Structures are given as structure tokens and as C-alpha cells.
Amino acid sequence: MSGGVLSVYRALTSVASPCVFFHLLWRRLRGLEHHLHIPERMGRTSIVRPSGPLLWFHAVSVGEAMSAIPIIKHCILMRPSLNILLTTSTVTSYLLLQQTLPAGVLCQFAPIDTPDATENFLTHWHPDAGIFIESELWPNLLSSAFHKGVKLALINARMSSRSYNRWLLPVARHLIMDLLSVFRLIVPLSTEEATRYQILGAPPTTVHFAGNLKYVVDAVNSHDGKKVSISKLRADLGERSVWIAASTHPGEEHVIASIHMCLRLSLPNLITIIAPRHPERGTSIALEIQQRGLEVAVRSQGDHIHTTTDIYIADTIGELKNLYRVSEVAFIGGSLIKGMMGHNLAEAAAAGCAVLTGPYIGHFSQMVSDFHQVARDSIWQVAGKDDLQNRLHLLFTNHNTLQSCRAAALHASELCAQGVILRVWRHLELFLLQEAFGSEGDHVQFPMYAGISAIDSDRGYI
């Protein structure tokens, strides 16, 4: 791996390195960096590397991190002798991981992609193998890891049409070919993305299907205090009709509040939960909605829910799965405004919610398609505000329709998740882990078709 474009990138980022620290400080002022962990972004850490083999996972943000946890837990079960490190890049995902990672798994911020930072990181941790989640293709980090002998895999690999077209540009094409050549295994989300990776230069022998890790919803991992808190919330909600607008972005909360104002005219018992994608926005969202004459309670401030509460702002970290469990209907945000790309729908479905999403969902359109293969009512994709309002009214005024949609979502979630972990693990064993760490007993072998469902056979996962 020694392409000319990569050399130019490395030189440019090396020249820019002195400015990186000030860039991180500027991001810290905007709440985008954790003030105690800026050294980790420079590749320096106070965490001592444990002795023995080390498997490194990298998940840039919340969605990728949640996808990594089930496979990490399976790794602990199947290869208990390994030390595991998970790196991430956002404050929200780091804070969430502190609550959800299994005991003993190390977690820190990923280094920024400069030669010095990546060198510091790799020299300290010296991982034997690295597993990247989804689409993290940082040239310095990947090339340095490759040259240090780190065995690399890319799982749940996605490649949007926008990214694909950018990589097809002449200069970028040479760089992506170099980057894809470092992976011993690429597990794409779909056949379409597999084709894109191969056109961009991924060796066909490295591309293998397994399914989407986002379908595998990890069990809720709440400490006792949080369980009590959610139980109290369930009691406070009582017999009210509850729906949640989850992972919302700026501009969507205004729409959600407008819908609530219209629905409460015919559904006076309705309460709307808003769980913003970035919880730090909770207070500003509450102020905006209060100006419209609605009664708002904010979870992070310990506000109580009363019979007159219209909107409940759930601006906390690590509670979304539990919040789904107290809701009958879930609308998944990041999907109402053009340019958005949607968020994971499987968590709400696995909790037994009737699931709705907007028109702008990016690569999550594949998830909708997979769910629809099982049951058409498992996910309702709405065209916009009016359609969302009408669908919500239908669900809350027709008990049979509501229960049918909830059952369809749960059934589709269970079927789509079937066997995914085993298939991903089998590929990791065959193409990465056995070479990096050797065999660890007979328990690493799997039946060839273990857990493979009909939907996987149709899409060529076998």
C-alpha cells in the first residue's frame, strides 16, 4: 500500500498537524469533544495496555457503536483470552458506551487522522487485529495499521451512492483502491454495496455477506437505578396513549409539536415523548415548544409528568431502548427533512412498537425493504408531516390496527436478526481471527448454515 495519492494525503495532514490541537479545542467549545479526553484524540492515553493479544474495534458514533456491542459480547464468549479495545469519535457515543460495554472492555476516543496521532495510538496499543464498523476509511490510520502488521476487517460495510460517486473521481479512485486493499474481510450490508466495493477495487475474495448487525438489538443493559427510573416513568404515564419521536434533529421537533397540537384535539389522552439525537439540545427544544403554549416536562431536570403534560423531553443518554418499551408507537427521526439519512429502525421494532419513519432514510431503505419482505405493516414510511399525523391518528383510534402493526414489527425484527451474529463471527474467524490469534478450541467452529433464515437465502447470504 504505497499509492501516490496516499503519500500526498499523508504529507498534507502532517503539515496540518500543528493546527490540530487548536481545532480540537474549538470543537471542545462547541461541545463536540470531551475536555478530559483531548489527549486521546492526539493518540496519547493514560490507560495502560494490558499484556497479551489485543483485538481493536472502531465505531465512529452511536449507531456503529451499538452495532459493535453484540459482536463484542460474542467475542468475549468465544475468545475469552483476548483483550478488547473499542474506539469511538463522538462524545455521545463515548458516554453511552460507558453504560453499555461489557466489563473489562477498554474504551477511548479514536485518534484524529494525522500521521503523528495515529502513530502514537498504534505504538501504544499495538493491536493484533482491527475491526472497523460501517464506513470508517481514514487513510493514515488504515495505512499505518496495515504497515504495522495489524490484520484488518470492515464489517457492516456501507457505501452510499453519494460516497460511491465521489470515490469514482479519478484522484479519489486511486486512494480508495489503496484503502480497500488493506482489508482481509469486507462484510457489506447489501448486494448493491458489495458491487460498489468491488468496482472500487476491493478484491472479490474479501467480500462476504452476513447480514446487518443493526438488526441485532442487544438486550437492555441498565443498572438498578435506571430500571427504577423507567418503572416510575411507566407508572407516571399510566393509561395515556404514548408515542415517541426518537433520534430527532433540528427542525423536526417543531413538526412533532405541531402534530401533537392537532392530534390532542381528538386524542386528549395523548402524550408525546421527544428523544433528541443529541441530548444536549433538550433544554432549547423545551423552550421552543413551551413558546407554543404546550406543557413540557424535561427528563434530565427531573420534571414529573402530570395529566396535563403534552410533551416529555427525554434528553438523557442510554435510555432509548427502555423508552421504546413504554411507548406504543415510535417515529424514527432524522428522516423528515431533505438531506437527512434516517436512523436505526430495528430497536423500536424489537421493543414491540408500531414503527414509522420519514421519506429521507438513506441506506436504511434496505432495512425497510427487508422488514417489508416479512410483513408490510412492520414499518410505515410516511411522505411528510400530514401523512405522519394521519397515520398516528389511525393507529391511536383503531386498536386492531395498532396491535397488528406492533406484532408485525416485532416479528420482522426477530426474523431479520436471526443468525446474523453467527454468520459475521464465522467470517471473522475464517478471514481474520485465526490468522491473528490462532485457534482457541473447538468452540470457534460453526455449522455452515447455523441460524440462516429464508430472507438471507433470498438475498444470497449463504
Stockholm file with secondary structure:
# STOCKHOLM 1.0

chainA/1-462         MSGGVLSVYRALTSVASPCVFFHLLWRRLRGLEHHLHIPERMGRTSIVRPSGPLLWFHAVSVGEAMSAIPIIKHCILMRPSLNILLTTSTVTSYLLLQQTLPAGVLCQFAPIDTPDATENFLTHWHPDAGIFIESELWPNLLSSAFHKGVKLALINARMSSRSYNRWLLPVARHLIMDLLSVFRLIVPLSTEEATRYQILGAPPTTVHFAGNLKYVVDAVNSHDGKKVSISKLRADLGERSVWIAASTHPGEEHVIASIHMCLRLSLPNLITIIAPRHPERGTSIALEIQQRGLEVAVRSQGDHIHTTTDIYIADTIGELKNLYRVSEVAFIGGSLIKGMMGHNLAEAAAAGCAVLTGPYIGHFSQMVSDFHQVARDSIWQVAGKDDLQNRLHLLFTNHNTLQSCRAAALHASELCAQGVILRVWRHLELFLLQEAFGSEGDHVQFPMYAGISAIDSDRGYI
#=GR chainA/1-462 SS CCCHHHHHHHHHHHHHHHHHHHHHHHHHHTTSSCTTCHHHHTTCCSSCCCSSCEEEEECCSHHHHHHHHHHHHHHHHHCTTCEEEEEECCHHHHHHHHHHSCTTCEEEECCCSSHHHHHHHHHHHCCSEEEEESSCCCHHHHHHHHHTTCEEEEEEECCCHHHHHHHTSHHHHHHHHHHHTTEEEEEESSHHHHHHHHHTTCCGGGBCCCCCGGGCCCCCCCCHHHHHHHHHHHHHHTTCEEEEEEEECTTHHHHHHHHHHHHTTTCTTEEEEEEESSGGGHHHHHHHHHTTTCCEEEGGGTCCCCTTCCEEECCCSSCHHHHHHTCSEEEECSCSSTTCCCCCCHHHHHTTCEEEECSCCGGGHHHHHHHHHHCGGGEEECSSHHHHHHHHHHHHHCHHHHHHHHHHHHHHHHHHHTTHHHHHHHHHIIIIIHHHHCCCSGGGCCCTTTTCCHHHHHTTCC
#=GC SS_cons         CCCHHHHHHHHHHHHHHHHHHHHHHHHHHTTSSCTTCHHHHTTCCSSCCCSSCEEEEECCSHHHHHHHHHHHHHHHHHCTTCEEEEEECCHHHHHHHHHHSCTTCEEEECCCSSHHHHHHHHHHHCCSEEEEESSCCCHHHHHHHHHTTCEEEEEEECCCHHHHHHHTSHHHHHHHHHHHTTEEEEEESSHHHHHHHHHTTCCGGGBCCCCCGGGCCCCCCCCHHHHHHHHHHHHHHTTCEEEEEEEECTTHHHHHHHHHHHHTTTCTTEEEEEEESSGGGHHHHHHHHHTTTCCEEEGGGTCCCCTTCCEEECCCSSCHHHHHHTCSEEEECSCSSTTCCCCCCHHHHHTTCEEEECSCCGGGHHHHHHHHHHCGGGEEECSSHHHHHHHHHHHHHCHHHHHHHHHHHHHHHHHHHTTHHHHHHHHHIIIIIHHHHCCCSGGGCCCTTTTCCHHHHHTTCC
//
